[in-house]
Each structure stands twice: as structure tokens, then as C-alpha cells.
């Protein structure tokens, strides 16, 4: 049981939860950053549904990965 693995697990769970919870806002920010240099204004940019879903799935992946590292050593 390594302290760094547990810390990584806890941070991954926290980041994954935040990524899942704020998926729309995160993807909108990404789209706004992508619109720099184009004619589209920042407030007019909207993320696509598949991009929000992908962000949520990635967040869930990091939650699962974090649980594996944070709780896994205690299960064996």
C-alpha cells in the first residue's frame, strides 16, 4: 500500500466527480477556447451533445480508476 497511489486515487475520484458534474461547463469552455480567432463570439458557442457525453464518460473512468487505486489495496 503506497501513499502516492492512495493520493492519486483520491485526487482521481475528486477530479472525475467534478468532471462528471460540470461536463457541460467544461466542454463549453473548451469550445470557447477553440473559437479564439474565429468570427464566432464566445457567448454564441455551444458544445455538442456527444462532446458532453464523452466528458462525462471520461469523468466516470477517472472515478473508477481512482477507486481502484484508493480502495483496491484494502480489498486484498
C-alpha distances in whole Angstrom, upper triangle without the diagonal:
4,7,9,8,8,11,12,12,14,16,17,18,20,22,22,24,26,27,28,30,32,32,36,36,33,36,39,38,37,40,42,40,42,45,46,49,50,53,51,50,47,47,49,46,44,41,41,40,38,36,35,34,32,30,29,28,26,25,24,22,20,19,18,16,14,14,12,9,9,10,9,6,8,11,10
4,5,5,7,9,10,11,13,14,15,17,19,20,21,23,25,26,27,29,30,31,35,34,32,34,37,35,35,38,40,38,39,43,43,46,48,51,49,48,44,45,47,44,42,39,40,39,37,35,34,33,31,29,29,27,25,24,23,21,19,19,18,15,14,14,13,9,10,12,11,9,11,14,14
4,5,5,6,9,10,11,12,14,15,17,18,20,21,23,24,26,27,28,29,33,32,30,32,35,34,33,37,38,36,38,41,41,44,46,49,47,46,42,43,45,42,41,38,39,38,36,34,33,32,30,28,28,27,24,23,23,21,18,18,18,16,13,14,14,10,9,12,13,11,13,16,16
4,5,5,6,8,10,10,12,14,15,16,18,20,21,22,24,26,27,27,31,30,27,30,33,31,30,34,35,33,35,38,38,41,43,46,44,43,39,41,42,39,38,35,36,36,34,32,31,30,28,26,26,25,22,21,21,19,16,17,17,14,12,14,13,9,10,13,13,12,15,17,18
4,5,5,6,9,10,10,12,14,15,16,18,20,20,22,24,25,26,29,29,26,29,32,30,29,33,34,33,34,38,38,41,43,45,43,43,39,40,42,39,37,34,35,34,32,30,29,28,26,24,23,22,20,18,18,16,14,14,14,11,9,10,10,6,7,10,10,9,12,14,15
4,5,5,6,9,10,11,12,14,15,17,18,20,21,23,24,25,29,28,26,28,31,30,30,33,35,33,35,38,39,42,43,46,44,43,39,40,41,39,37,34,35,33,32,30,29,28,26,24,23,22,20,18,18,17,14,13,13,11,8,9,9,6,4,8,9,9,10,13,15
4,5,5,6,8,10,11,12,14,15,17,18,20,21,22,23,27,26,24,26,29,28,27,31,32,31,33,36,36,39,41,43,41,40,36,37,39,36,35,32,33,32,31,29,27,27,25,23,22,22,19,17,18,17,13,13,14,12,9,11,12,8,7,11,13,13,14,17,18
4,6,5,6,9,10,10,12,14,15,16,18,20,21,21,25,24,22,24,27,25,25,28,30,28,30,33,33,37,38,41,39,38,34,35,37,34,32,30,31,30,28,26,25,24,22,20,20,19,16,15,15,14,10,11,12,9,7,10,10,7,7,11,12,13,15,17,19
4,5,5,6,9,10,10,12,14,15,16,18,20,20,24,24,22,24,27,26,25,29,30,29,31,34,35,38,39,42,39,38,35,36,37,34,32,29,30,29,27,25,24,23,21,19,18,17,15,13,13,12,9,8,9,7,4,6,7,5,4,8,10,11,13,14,16
4,5,5,6,9,10,11,12,14,15,17,18,19,23,23,21,23,26,25,25,29,30,29,31,34,34,38,39,41,39,38,34,34,36,33,31,29,30,29,27,25,24,23,22,19,18,18,16,13,14,13,10,9,11,10,6,7,10,8,6,9,12,13,14,16,18
4,5,5,6,8,10,11,12,14,15,16,17,21,20,18,21,23,22,22,25,26,25,27,30,31,34,36,38,36,34,31,31,33,30,29,26,28,27,26,23,22,22,20,17,17,17,14,12,13,13,9,9,12,10,7,10,12,10,9,13,15,16,17,19,22
4,5,5,6,8,10,10,12,14,15,15,19,19,17,19,22,21,20,24,25,24,26,29,30,33,34,37,34,33,30,31,32,29,27,24,25,24,23,20,19,19,17,14,14,14,11,9,10,9,5,6,9,7,5,8,10,9,9,12,14,16,17,19,21
4,6,5,6,9,10,10,12,14,15,19,19,17,19,22,22,22,25,26,26,27,30,32,35,36,38,35,34,31,31,32,29,27,24,25,24,23,21,19,18,17,14,13,13,11,9,9,9,6,4,7,8,5,7,10,10,9,11,13,16,16,17,20
4,5,5,6,9,10,11,12,14,17,17,15,18,21,20,20,23,25,24,26,29,30,33,34,36,33,32,28,29,30,28,26,23,25,23,23,21,18,18,18,15,13,15,13,9,11,12,9,7,11,11,8,10,13,13,11,14,16,19,19,21,23
4,5,5,6,9,10,10,11,15,14,12,15,18,17,17,20,21,21,23,25,26,30,31,33,30,29,26,26,28,25,23,20,22,21,20,18,16,16,15,12,11,13,10,7,10,11,7,8,11,11,9,12,14,14,14,16,18,20,22,23,25
4,5,5,6,8,10,10,14,14,12,14,17,17,17,20,22,22,23,26,27,31,31,33,30,30,26,26,27,24,22,19,20,19,18,16,14,13,12,10,8,9,7,4,6,7,5,5,9,9,8,11,13,13,13,15,17,20,21,22,24
4,5,5,6,8,10,13,14,13,15,18,18,18,21,22,23,24,27,28,32,32,34,31,30,26,26,27,25,22,20,21,19,19,17,14,14,14,11,9,11,10,6,7,10,8,7,10,12,10,12,15,15,15,16,18,21,22,22,25
4,5,5,6,8,11,11,10,13,15,14,16,18,19,20,22,24,25,29,29,31,28,27,23,23,24,22,20,18,19,18,18,16,13,14,14,11,10,12,11,8,10,12,10,10,14,14,13,15,18,18,17,19,22,24,25,26,29
4,6,5,5,9,9,7,10,13,13,13,16,17,17,19,21,23,27,27,29,26,25,21,21,22,20,17,15,16,15,15,12,10,11,11,7,7,9,8,5,8,10,9,10,13,14,13,15,18,18,18,20,22,25,26,26,29
4,6,5,9,10,9,11,14,15,15,17,19,20,21,23,25,29,29,30,27,26,23,22,23,20,18,15,16,14,14,12,9,9,10,7,5,7,8,5,7,10,10,9,12,14,14,15,18,19,19,20,22,25,26,26,29
4,6,8,9,10,12,13,14,16,18,19,20,22,24,26,29,29,30,27,25,22,21,22,20,17,15,17,15,16,14,11,11,13,10,8,11,12,9,10,13,13,12,15,17,16,17,20,21,21,22,24,27,27,28,31
4,6,5,6,9,10,11,12,14,15,17,18,20,22,26,25,27,23,22,18,18,19,17,14,13,15,14,15,13,9,11,12,9,9,12,12,10,12,15,14,14,18,19,18,20,23,23,23,25,27,30,30,31,34
4,6,5,6,8,10,11,12,14,15,16,18,21,24,24,25,22,21,18,17,18,15,13,10,11,10,11,9,6,8,9,6,6,9,10,8,11,13,13,14,17,18,18,20,22,23,23,25,27,30,31,31,34
4,5,5,6,9,10,10,12,14,15,16,19,22,21,22,19,18,15,14,14,12,9,7,9,9,11,9,6,9,10,8,9,12,13,12,15,17,17,18,20,22,22,24,26,27,27,29,30,34,34,35,37
4,6,5,6,9,10,10,12,14,15,17,21,20,21,18,16,13,12,14,12,10,9,12,12,14,11,9,12,13,10,11,15,15,13,16,19,18,19,22,23,22,25,27,28,27,29,31,34,35,36,38
4,5,5,6,9,10,11,12,14,16,20,20,21,18,17,14,14,15,13,11,9,12,13,13,10,8,12,11,8,10,13,12,11,15,16,15,17,20,20,20,23,25,25,25,28,29,32,33,34,36
4,5,5,6,9,10,10,12,15,18,18,19,16,16,13,13,14,10,9,6,9,10,10,7,6,10,10,7,10,13,12,12,15,17,17,18,21,22,22,24,26,27,28,30,31,34,35,35,38
4,5,5,6,9,10,10,13,16,16,17,13,13,9,10,10,7,6,5,9,11,12,9,9,12,13,11,13,16,16,16,19,20,20,22,24,25,25,28,30,30,31,33,34,37,38,39,41
4,5,5,6,9,10,11,15,15,17,14,13,9,10,12,9,9,9,12,14,15,12,11,15,15,12,15,18,16,16,20,21,20,22,25,25,25,28,30,30,30,32,34,36,38,39,41
4,5,5,6,9,10,14,14,16,14,14,11,12,13,10,10,8,11,14,14,10,11,14,13,11,14,16,15,15,19,20,19,21,24,24,24,27,29,29,30,32,33,36,37,38,40
4,5,5,6,9,12,11,13,11,11,8,10,10,7,7,6,9,12,13,10,11,14,14,13,16,18,17,18,21,22,22,24,27,27,27,30,32,32,33,35,36,39,41,41,43
4,5,5,7,10,10,12,9,8,5,8,9,6,8,9,12,15,17,13,14,18,17,16,19,21,20,20,24,25,24,26,29,29,29,32,34,34,34,37,38,41,42,43,45
4,5,6,9,10,13,11,11,8,11,12,10,12,12,15,18,18,15,16,19,18,16,19,22,20,20,24,24,24,26,29,28,28,32,33,33,34,36,38,40,42,42,45
4,5,8,8,11,10,11,10,13,12,9,11,11,13,17,17,13,15,18,17,16,20,21,20,21,24,25,24,27,29,29,29,33,34,34,35,38,38,41,43,43,45
4,6,5,8,6,7,7,10,10,8,10,11,14,18,18,15,17,20,20,19,22,24,23,24,27,28,28,30,32,32,33,36,37,37,38,41,42,44,46,47,49
4,6,8,8,9,8,12,12,11,14,15,18,21,22,19,20,23,22,21,24,26,25,26,29,30,29,32,34,34,34,37,38,38,39,42,43,45,47,48,50
4,7,8,10,11,14,14,13,16,17,20,24,24,21,23,26,25,24,28,29,28,29,33,33,32,35,37,37,37,40,42,41,42,45,46,48,50,51,53
4,5,8,10,13,12,11,14,16,18,22,22,20,22,25,24,24,27,29,28,29,32,33,33,35,38,37,38,41,42,42,43,46,47,49,51,52,54
4,6,10,12,10,11,14,17,19,22,24,22,23,27,26,26,29,31,30,31,34,35,35,37,40,40,40,43,45,45,46,48,49,52,54,54,56
4,7,9,7,7,11,13,16,19,21,19,20,23,24,23,26,28,28,28,32,33,33,35,37,37,38,41,42,42,43,46,47,49,51,52,54
4,6,5,7,11,14,16,20,22,20,20,24,24,23,26,28,28,28,31,33,32,34,37,37,37,40,42,42,42,45,46,49,50,51,53
4,5,6,9,12,15,18,20,17,18,21,22,20,23,25,25,25,28,29,29,31,34,34,34,37,39,39,39,41,43,45,47,48,50
4,6,8,11,15,17,20,18,17,21,22,20,22,25,25,25,28,30,30,31,34,34,34,37,39,39,39,42,43,46,47,48,50
4,7,10,13,16,18,17,17,20,21,20,22,25,25,26,28,30,30,32,34,35,35,38,40,40,41,43,44,47,48,49,51
4,7,10,13,15,13,14,17,18,17,19,22,22,22,25,27,27,29,31,32,32,35,37,37,38,40,41,44,45,46,48
4,7,9,12,10,10,14,15,14,16,19,20,20,23,24,25,26,29,30,30,32,34,35,36,37,39,42,43,43,46
4,7,8,7,7,10,11,11,13,15,16,17,19,21,21,23,25,26,27,29,31,32,33,34,36,39,40,40,42
4,6,5,7,9,10,11,13,15,16,17,19,20,22,23,25,26,27,29,31,32,33,35,35,39,40,40,42
4,5,5,6,9,10,11,12,14,15,17,18,20,21,23,24,26,27,29,31,31,33,33,37,38,37,40
4,5,5,6,9,10,10,12,14,15,16,18,20,21,22,24,26,27,29,30,31,31,35,36,35,38
4,5,5,6,9,10,11,12,14,15,17,19,20,21,22,24,26,27,28,30,30,34,35,35,37
4,5,5,6,9,10,11,13,14,16,17,19,20,21,23,25,26,27,28,29,32,34,33,36
4,5,5,6,9,10,11,12,14,15,17,18,20,21,23,25,25,26,27,31,32,31,34
4,5,5,6,9,10,10,12,14,15,16,18,20,21,23,24,25,26,29,31,30,32
4,5,5,6,9,10,11,12,14,15,16,18,20,21,22,24,25,28,29,29,31
4,5,5,6,9,10,11,12,14,15,17,19,20,21,22,23,26,27,27,30
4,5,5,6,9,10,11,12,14,15,17,19,20,21,21,25,26,25,27
4,5,5,6,9,10,10,12,14,15,17,18,20,20,23,25,25,27
4,5,5,6,9,10,10,12,14,15,16,18,19,22,23,23,26
4,5,5,6,9,10,11,12,14,15,16,17,20,21,21,23
4,5,5,6,8,10,11,12,14,15,15,19,20,20,22
4,5,5,6,8,10,10,12,14,14,17,19,19,21
4,5,5,6,9,10,10,11,13,16,17,17,20
4,5,5,6,9,10,10,11,14,15,15,17
4,5,5,6,9,10,10,13,15,15,17
4,5,5,6,8,9,12,13,14,16
4,5,5,5,7,10,11,11,14
4,6,6,5,8,10,10,12
4,6,6,7,10,11,12
4,6,7,8,10,12
4,6,6,7,10
4,5,5,7
4,6,6
4,6
4
